[in-house]
Amino acid sequence: MIQAVVVNECWQISLDRKTTVLKHLQGHMWRAAFKSGSMKAELFEDVVPAVRKWREVGMKVYIYSSGSVEAQKLLFGHSTEGDILELVDGQFGTEIGHKVESESYRKIASSVGCSINNNLFLTDVTRDASAAEEADMHVAVVVRPDDALYVEIV
Protein backbone atom coordinates (compact mmCIF):
# COMPACT_ATOMS: atom_id res chain seq x y z
CA MET A 1 0.00 0.00 0.00
CA ILE A 2 2.79 2.45 0.91
CA GLN A 3 4.57 1.73 -2.37
CA ALA A 4 1.36 2.41 -4.32
CA VAL A 5 0.96 5.79 -2.59
CA VAL A 6 4.59 6.71 -3.32
CA VAL A 7 4.22 5.74 -7.00
CA ASN A 8 1.02 7.79 -7.28
CA GLU A 9 2.58 10.85 -5.64
CA CYS A 10 5.65 10.64 -7.90
CA TRP A 11 3.37 10.38 -10.92
CA GLN A 12 1.39 13.47 -9.85
CA ILE A 13 4.61 15.43 -9.26
CA SER A 14 5.97 14.41 -12.68
CA LEU A 15 2.81 15.86 -14.29
CA ASP A 16 3.09 19.05 -12.17
CA ARG A 17 -0.34 18.36 -10.69
CA LYS A 18 -1.66 21.03 -8.33
CA THR A 19 -4.07 18.87 -6.36
CA THR A 20 -4.89 19.91 -2.82
CA VAL A 21 -4.07 16.48 -1.41
CA LEU A 22 -0.63 16.42 -3.07
CA LYS A 23 0.16 19.93 -1.85
CA HIS A 24 -0.88 19.04 1.70
CA LEU A 25 1.40 16.00 1.62
CA GLN A 26 4.28 18.15 0.38
CA GLY A 27 3.55 20.61 3.17
CA HIS A 28 3.77 17.87 5.78
CA MET A 29 7.10 16.73 4.37
CA TRP A 30 8.45 20.27 4.31
CA ARG A 31 7.39 20.90 7.90
CA ALA A 32 10.00 18.49 9.27
CA ALA A 33 12.75 19.87 7.03
CA PHE A 34 12.01 23.53 7.80
CA LYS A 35 11.54 23.03 11.54
CA SER A 36 14.81 21.08 11.81
CA GLY A 37 16.61 23.95 10.08
CA SER A 38 17.89 21.70 7.30
CA MET A 39 15.91 23.65 4.71
CA LYS A 40 15.30 27.38 4.16
CA ALA A 41 13.19 29.08 1.49
CA GLU A 42 15.34 31.15 -0.81
CA LEU A 43 13.84 34.47 -1.90
CA PHE A 44 15.00 36.86 -4.59
CA GLU A 45 16.86 39.72 -2.91
CA ASP A 46 14.36 42.38 -4.05
CA VAL A 47 11.26 40.65 -2.62
CA VAL A 48 11.41 41.65 1.05
CA PRO A 49 12.40 45.30 0.42
CA ALA A 50 9.55 45.63 -2.12
CA VAL A 51 6.99 44.10 0.24
CA ARG A 52 8.17 46.36 3.08
CA LYS A 53 7.70 49.44 0.85
CA TRP A 54 4.21 48.32 -0.17
CA ARG A 55 3.28 47.80 3.46
CA GLU A 56 4.67 51.22 4.45
CA VAL A 57 2.27 52.93 2.03
CA GLY A 58 -0.68 50.95 3.36
CA MET A 59 -0.92 48.16 0.81
CA LYS A 60 -1.95 44.71 1.90
CA VAL A 61 -0.04 41.68 0.66
CA TYR A 62 -1.60 38.27 0.10
CA ILE A 63 0.01 35.15 -1.27
CA TYR A 64 -1.85 32.91 -3.72
CA SER A 65 0.00 29.72 -4.46
CA SER A 66 -0.74 26.41 -6.09
CA GLY A 67 0.65 24.96 -2.87
CA SER A 68 -1.12 24.66 0.43
CA VAL A 69 -1.47 27.50 2.93
CA GLU A 70 0.57 25.41 5.37
CA ALA A 71 3.43 25.19 2.84
CA GLN A 72 3.31 28.97 2.31
CA LYS A 73 3.55 29.59 6.05
CA LEU A 74 6.52 27.24 6.23
CA LEU A 75 8.25 28.98 3.32
CA PHE A 76 7.74 32.50 4.61
CA GLY A 77 8.35 31.50 8.22
CA HIS A 78 11.68 29.84 7.43
CA SER A 79 13.21 31.92 4.65
CA THR A 80 16.78 33.02 4.09
CA GLU A 81 15.49 36.44 5.23
CA GLY A 82 14.16 34.95 8.47
CA ASP A 83 10.51 34.77 9.48
CA ILE A 84 8.70 37.25 7.25
CA LEU A 85 5.15 36.10 7.91
CA GLU A 86 4.38 39.47 9.53
CA LEU A 87 4.67 41.01 6.06
CA VAL A 88 1.84 38.86 4.69
CA ASP A 89 -1.81 39.66 5.41
CA GLY A 90 -3.07 36.26 4.36
CA GLN A 91 -2.58 33.24 2.16
CA PHE A 92 -4.64 31.42 -0.42
CA GLY A 93 -4.02 27.96 -1.83
CA THR A 94 -5.79 25.38 -3.91
CA GLU A 95 -8.75 25.46 -1.51
CA ILE A 96 -9.87 28.75 -3.13
CA GLY A 97 -9.61 27.21 -6.60
CA HIS A 98 -7.03 26.65 -9.31
CA LYS A 99 -4.89 29.55 -10.48
CA VAL A 100 -5.92 29.01 -14.10
CA GLU A 101 -9.60 29.66 -13.25
CA SER A 102 -10.80 33.26 -13.24
CA GLU A 103 -13.38 32.52 -10.54
CA SER A 104 -10.53 31.89 -8.06
CA TYR A 105 -9.44 35.53 -8.33
CA ARG A 106 -13.00 36.76 -7.81
CA LYS A 107 -13.23 34.63 -4.67
CA ILE A 108 -9.98 36.07 -3.34
CA ALA A 109 -11.12 39.67 -3.92
CA SER A 110 -14.41 38.92 -2.22
CA SER A 111 -12.77 37.26 0.77
CA VAL A 112 -10.41 40.21 1.38
CA GLY A 113 -13.28 42.68 0.94
CA CYS A 114 -11.82 44.54 -2.01
CA SER A 115 -13.08 45.30 -5.49
CA ILE A 116 -11.31 42.95 -7.88
CA ASN A 117 -9.96 45.78 -10.02
CA ASN A 118 -8.22 47.24 -6.95
CA ASN A 119 -5.93 44.20 -6.80
CA LEU A 120 -2.62 43.54 -8.50
CA PHE A 121 -1.62 39.94 -9.14
CA LEU A 122 2.10 39.27 -9.67
CA THR A 123 2.99 36.01 -11.38
CA ASP A 124 5.55 34.33 -13.59
CA VAL A 125 2.98 32.02 -15.19
CA THR A 126 1.15 33.44 -18.18
CA ARG A 127 -1.82 31.04 -17.89
CA ASP A 128 -2.43 32.31 -14.34
CA ALA A 129 -2.05 35.90 -15.56
CA SER A 130 -4.67 35.32 -18.25
CA ALA A 131 -7.15 33.93 -15.72
CA ALA A 132 -6.64 36.89 -13.37
CA GLU A 133 -7.04 39.37 -16.24
CA GLU A 134 -10.21 37.58 -17.33
CA ALA A 135 -11.55 38.21 -13.81
CA ASP A 136 -10.75 41.97 -14.24
CA MET A 137 -7.76 41.93 -11.89
CA HIS A 138 -4.64 43.96 -12.69
CA VAL A 139 -1.71 41.71 -13.56
CA ALA A 140 2.05 42.03 -13.86
CA VAL A 141 4.08 39.15 -15.23
CA VAL A 142 7.35 38.92 -13.33
CA VAL A 143 10.29 37.62 -15.34
CA ARG A 144 13.53 36.59 -13.68
CA PRO A 145 16.79 35.98 -15.58
CA ASP A 146 16.36 32.18 -15.74
CA ASP A 147 12.62 32.35 -16.48
CA ALA A 148 13.16 32.74 -20.23
CA LEU A 149 13.52 28.98 -20.42
CA TYR A 150 10.24 28.39 -18.59
CA VAL A 151 7.85 31.22 -19.48
CA GLU A 152 4.84 29.72 -21.19
CA ILE A 153 3.51 31.67 -24.14
CA VAL A 154 -0.27 31.56 -24.49
Secondary structure, DSSP 8 states (H G I E B T S, - for coil): -HHHHHHHHHHHHHTT---HHHHHHHHHHHHHHHHHTS--B---TTHHHHHHHHHHTT---EEE-SS-HHHHHHHHHSBTTB--GGG-SEEE-TTT--TT-HHHHHHHHHHHT--GGG-EEEES-HHHHHHHHHTT-EEEE---GGGGGT----
